[in-house]
Amino acid sequence: MNYEEISKAIEGKVSDLFEELRSGISEREDSRAFGAMIER
């Protein structure tokens, strides 16, 4: 398994995880958290 395959696998897992998290959070909270992240 080379580096490119590993990074693609990690990217897939991370994006799946974020999809699960986002679906559990309302859009308003999501945008508020995003705004707080940008302010830092």
FENPE-V346395 format. One record per backbone hydrogen bond with DSSP energy under -0.5 kcal/mol. NH is the residue of the N-H (numbers start at 1). CO is the residue of the C=O. Records with the same first field share a line. If there is no record, write none. Layout:
NH = CO / CO
This chain:
6 = 2
7 = 3
8 = 4
9 = 5
10 = 6
11 = 7
12 = 8
13 = 9
14 = 10
15 = 11
16 = 12
17 = 13
18 = 14
19 = 15
20 = 16
21 = 17
22 = 18
23 = 19
24 = 20 / 21
25 = 21 / 22
30 = 26
31 = 27
32 = 28
33 = 29
34 = 30
35 = 31
36 = 32
37 = 33
38 = 34
39 = 35
40 = 36
